[in-house]
Amino acid sequence: MKSDRSMDNIVQFKGRHTSTDLRFKLSLMKKFQCLYEGTAKQGNPTLLNEIYTELYIKESESGEINKEHEVRHIETQSRRAATEDTPIKCNDIFRPLPGQDKPIRTVLTKGVAGIGKTVSVQKFILDWAEGKENQDIQLIFPLPFREINLMKNKTLSLSDLLHAFFPETKEMEISSDEYKVLFIFDGLDECRLSLNFKSNVKLCNICESASVDKLLMNLIAGNLLPSALIWITSRPAAADLVPSECVHRVTEVRGFNDPQKEEYFRKRISDQSLTNTIISHLKSLEEPPHHVPHPSVLLDLSHCSRGDVESSRERRDSQDSHSDVHTLPDPSDQHQT
């Protein structure tokens, strides 16, 4: 890990908190404070706060669902001018833009694989747990669809579901007005539940038992805990699994713009000479991509040596790829740093 600092020691919580609330926040901090390279939690973790760079997130039309292949989708979006978009900071995902006065309960954030949806969720939760942002929210429940799928065949109440994932909630009265809560459902495209929003099963009590798919459907539709906030992330092709009438804002993660790319490299690579070389290489491309995935592509780039960058320039024209960024060599083929 790049830092030996303990998050438990440096964070000071603001406002009034019960011991249960503090334990809950500390639990989420420990879970989300580190970013791991690769697909498994192995190797040396890096503190998210030390390398996180704000992603370019824009507001989309509610019914704007794109079913084209994700590679083609990246190309199409890269050609669009940034002036056409309305940028939104990750921590402002539930805040209306100037001129918007309707409250936002449910947000659907879409983006191609590897673009940074899960990292954005992780940063949102970490900033909240550290007392930096969105302190009007008392509780955040991150429930990835990949984990919810394991409960697919169970019948239980929403209260039981929360107790299973978050034992600390056994001491809380979630249904009371004391708590303003946020549910985060990451990875709708991985959902293996039958989300039938036309079902006649209506649940209004968090202690009422039903199948997990009906619990989620009623929660998203606003029958269960109508005052709760909902944040769903998805790849574009699966975004229409949730009806547009249940969504109050649609956003799209577009990756990094040019200044954000430079910021990311300077945070991620300690060798500033190498950083300058990579940035110069990107700027030298005949058609530099305006938005590139995060963290996968830039993480690969950060592992490249100067020689890799120079040799990639010679091979660039012979490569058949959707983006010139991807002509750089796979870091797994290089020496370990």
C-alpha positions in Angstrom: 0.0 0.0 0.0 1.3 3.4 -0.9 0.5 4.8 2.6 0.7 3.4 6.1 -1.8 5.8 7.5 -4.8 4.3 9.2 -8.1 5.7 8.0 -9.5 5.0 11.5 -7.1 7.6 13.0 -7.3 10.4 10.5 -11.1 10.7 10.0 -13.2 12.9 12.2 -16.9 12.4 11.9 -19.2 15.5 11.9 -22.6 15.8 13.4 -24.4 13.5 15.8 -23.8 9.8 15.4 -24.6 6.7 17.6 -22.0 4.1 18.2 -23.9 1.9 15.7 -23.7 4.5 13.0 -20.0 5.0 13.6 -19.3 1.2 13.4 -21.3 1.1 10.2 -19.3 3.9 8.6 -16.0 2.5 9.8 -17.0 -0.9 8.3 -17.6 0.8 4.9 -14.4 2.8 5.1 -12.3 -0.3 5.6 -14.1 -2.0 2.7 -13.8 0.8 0.2 -10.7 2.7 1.1 -8.4 0.7 -1.1 -8.3 0.1 -4.9 -7.0 -3.2 -6.1 -5.3 -3.8 -9.4 -6.8 -6.6 -11.5 -10.0 -8.5 -10.9 -9.1 -10.1 -7.6 -8.1 -8.6 -4.2 -4.5 -9.6 -4.4 -1.2 -7.9 -4.5 -0.5 -4.4 -3.1 -3.6 -2.3 -2.6 -3.5 1.5 -3.2 -5.4 4.0 -1.2 -8.2 5.3 -3.4 -7.9 8.8 -2.2 -4.3 9.0 -3.3 -5.0 8.2 -7.0 -8.6 8.9 -7.6 -9.3 11.4 -10.4 -12.8 12.8 -11.0 -14.4 11.1 -14.0 -16.3 12.9 -16.8 -20.0 12.1 -16.1 -22.8 13.7 -18.1 -26.5 13.8 -17.8 -28.4 11.8 -20.5 -32.0 11.9 -21.7 -34.1 9.5 -19.6 -35.0 7.3 -22.5 -31.6 7.3 -24.1 -30.6 3.7 -24.2 -27.8 2.7 -26.6 -27.7 -1.0 -27.7 -24.8 -0.7 -30.2 -21.6 -2.7 -29.5 -19.6 -1.1 -26.7 -16.5 -0.6 -28.9 -18.6 1.3 -31.4 -20.3 3.1 -28.6 -16.9 4.4 -27.3 -16.0 5.6 -30.8 -19.4 7.4 -31.2 -19.1 9.1 -27.9 -15.5 10.1 -28.4 -16.5 12.1 -31.6 -19.1 14.1 -29.7 -18.1 17.6 -28.6 -17.8 18.1 -24.9 -19.9 21.2 -25.2 -23.0 19.0 -25.9 -22.8 17.5 -22.5 -23.8 18.6 -19.0 -21.0 17.4 -16.6 -21.9 16.2 -13.2 -19.5 15.5 -10.3 -19.8 12.1 -8.8 -20.7 13.4 -5.4 -23.4 15.6 -6.9 -25.3 12.7 -8.5 -28.5 13.4 -6.6 -28.3 17.2 -6.7 -30.4 18.9 -9.4 -28.6 21.0 -11.9 -29.3 24.8 -12.2 -32.8 25.2 -13.5 -34.0 21.8 -12.2 -36.3 21.9 -9.3 -37.7 18.4 -9.0 -36.2 16.1 -6.3 -34.1 13.2 -7.6 -34.8 9.9 -6.0 -33.5 7.3 -8.5 -30.4 7.7 -10.6 -29.3 5.3 -13.3 -25.7 5.6 -14.3 -24.6 3.8 -17.4 -21.2 3.2 -19.0 -19.3 0.6 -21.0 -17.3 -2.0 -19.2 -14.2 -0.7 -17.4 -15.1 2.9 -17.8 -15.2 3.6 -14.0 -18.8 3.0 -12.7 -17.8 0.8 -9.8 -14.8 3.1 -8.9 -17.2 6.1 -8.9 -19.5 4.2 -6.5 -16.5 3.3 -4.3 -15.4 6.9 -4.1 -18.9 8.2 -3.4 -19.2 5.8 -0.4 -15.7 6.5 0.9 -16.3 10.3 0.8 -19.5 9.8 2.7 -18.0 7.4 5.3 -15.2 9.9 5.9 -17.7 12.7 6.5 -16.7 14.7 3.5 -19.7 14.6 1.3 -23.5 14.0 1.3 -23.8 14.1 5.1 -27.6 14.5 4.8 -27.6 10.8 4.1 -27.5 8.8 7.2 -27.0 5.3 5.8 -25.6 3.9 2.5 -26.3 0.3 1.6 -24.1 -0.9 -1.3 -25.7 -4.0 -2.8 -23.9 -5.3 -5.9 -26.1 -7.4 -8.2 -23.3 -10.0 -8.3 -23.9 -10.6 -4.6 -27.6 -10.2 -4.6 -27.7 -13.0 -7.2 -26.6 -15.4 -4.5 -29.9 -14.7 -2.7 -32.0 -15.4 -5.8 -34.0 -18.3 -4.5 -34.6 -17.0 -1.0 -37.8 -15.6 0.4 -37.3 -12.9 3.0 -38.1 -9.3 4.0 -36.1 -6.2 3.1 -35.2 -6.0 6.7 -33.9 -9.5 6.7 -31.9 -8.8 3.5 -30.2 -5.9 5.1 -29.4 -7.8 8.2 -27.8 -10.5 6.1 -25.5 -8.0 4.3 -25.1 -5.5 7.1 -25.4 -7.1 10.6 -25.1 -3.6 12.2 -28.6 -2.8 10.9 -30.1 -5.2 13.4 -29.9 -2.3 15.9 -31.5 0.2 13.6 -35.0 1.1 12.7 -34.6 1.7 9.0 -38.3 2.3 8.4 -38.4 5.3 10.7 -37.9 8.9 9.5 -34.7 9.1 11.6 -32.7 7.6 8.7 -32.3 9.0 5.2 -30.9 6.0 3.3 -29.3 5.3 -0.1 -29.3 2.0 -1.8 -26.6 1.4 -4.4 -27.2 -1.4 -6.9 -24.0 -1.8 -8.9 -23.9 -3.9 -12.1 -27.5 -4.2 -13.4 -26.1 -6.0 -16.4 -25.0 -8.8 -14.0 -28.5 -9.1 -12.6 -29.9 -12.7 -12.7 -33.2 -11.8 -11.0 -36.5 -11.5 -12.9 -37.3 -7.8 -12.4 -40.9 -7.8 -13.5 -42.1 -4.2 -12.9 -45.5 -5.2 -14.2 -46.1 -7.6 -11.3 -49.2 -7.1 -9.1 -47.2 -7.9 -5.9 -47.0 -4.6 -4.0 -44.9 -4.4 -0.8 -45.1 -1.5 1.5 -43.6 -2.9 4.7 -39.9 -3.7 5.1 -40.8 -6.6 7.4 -43.1 -8.3 4.8 -41.5 -11.3 3.1 -41.3 -12.0 -0.6 -38.8 -13.2 -3.2 -35.7 -11.1 -3.6 -36.6 -9.9 -7.1 -40.0 -8.6 -5.8 -38.2 -6.8 -2.9 -35.9 -5.0 -5.3 -38.7 -4.2 -7.8 -40.8 -2.7 -5.0 -37.9 -0.8 -3.6 -36.9 0.7 -7.0 -40.5 1.4 -7.9 -40.9 3.4 -4.6 -43.4 1.2 -2.9 -40.9 0.2 -0.2 -39.2 3.1 1.6 -40.4 5.8 -0.9 -38.1 8.3 0.8 -35.0 6.2 0.2 -32.6 7.2 -2.6 -31.6 4.6 -5.3 -28.5 4.5 -7.4 -28.2 1.9 -10.1 -25.2 1.3 -12.4 -25.3 -0.6 -15.6 -23.7 -1.2 -19.0 -25.8 0.5 -21.7 -27.4 -2.7 -23.2 -29.0 -3.6 -19.8 -30.1 -0.2 -18.7 -33.7 -0.6 -20.0 -34.3 -3.4 -17.4 -35.6 -0.6 -15.2 -38.6 1.3 -16.7 -37.9 5.0 -17.4 -40.8 6.0 -15.2 -38.9 4.6 -12.2 -35.8 6.7 -13.0 -35.5 10.4 -12.2 -32.0 11.0 -13.7 -29.9 9.1 -16.2 -26.2 9.8 -16.3 -23.3 8.3 -18.3 -19.7 7.8 -17.3 -17.6 8.9 -20.3 -14.1 8.3 -18.8 -11.5 11.0 -18.7 -11.2 14.2 -20.7 -7.7 15.4 -21.5 -6.9 17.3 -18.2 -8.3 14.4 -16.2 -6.0 12.0 -18.0 -3.0 14.1 -17.2 -4.1 14.4 -13.5 -4.5 10.6 -13.3 -1.1 9.8 -14.6 0.6 12.3 -12.4 -1.1 10.8 -9.3 -0.5 7.2 -10.4 3.1 7.3 -11.5 5.9 8.6 -9.2 8.4 8.9 -12.1 7.4 12.3 -13.5 9.7 11.8 -16.5 7.8 8.7 -17.5 4.5 10.5 -16.9 5.6 13.3 -19.2 6.6 10.8 -21.9 3.2 9.0 -21.8 1.3 12.3 -21.9 3.4 13.5 -24.8 2.7 10.2 -26.6 -1.0 10.6 -26.2 -0.9 14.2 -27.4 1.1 13.1 -30.5 -1.5 10.7 -31.7 -3.2 11.9 -34.9 -6.6 11.2 -33.5 -6.3 11.2 -29.8 -9.3 9.8 -27.9 -11.1 12.4 -26.0 -12.4 9.9 -23.5 -10.7 6.7 -22.5 -11.8 4.0 -20.0 -10.8 4.1 -16.3 -9.1 2.4 -14.7 -8.3 -0.5 -17.0 -6.7 1.3 -20.0 -4.9 4.0 -18.1 -3.8 1.5 -15.5 -2.2 -0.5 -18.3 -0.6 2.6 -19.6 0.9 3.5 -16.2 2.8 0.2 -16.2 4.5 0.9 -19.6 8.2 1.9 -19.8 9.6 4.7 -22.0 10.7 2.1 -24.5 7.3 0.6 -24.6 5.8 4.0 -25.5 8.4 4.7 -28.2 8.1 1.3 -29.8 4.3 1.6 -29.8 4.5 4.7 -32.0 6.2 2.6 -34.7 3.6 -0.1 -34.5 0.6 2.2 -34.2 -0.4 2.3 -37.9 -0.3 -1.5 -38.2 -2.6 -2.2 -35.3 -6.2 -2.9 -35.9 -7.9 -1.5 -32.8 -10.9 0.7 -31.9 -8.6 3.2 -30.1 -5.0 4.2 -30.5 -4.6 4.1 -26.8 -4.9 0.3 -27.0 -1.9 0.0 -29.3 0.3 0.2 -26.2 1.7 -3.2 -25.1 0.0 -5.3 -22.4 1.9 -4.6 -19.2 1.6 -8.3 -18.3 4.1 -9.0 -21.0 6.7 -6.6 -19.5 9.0 -6.8 -16.6 7.4 -6.3 -13.1 7.8 -2.9 -11.5 
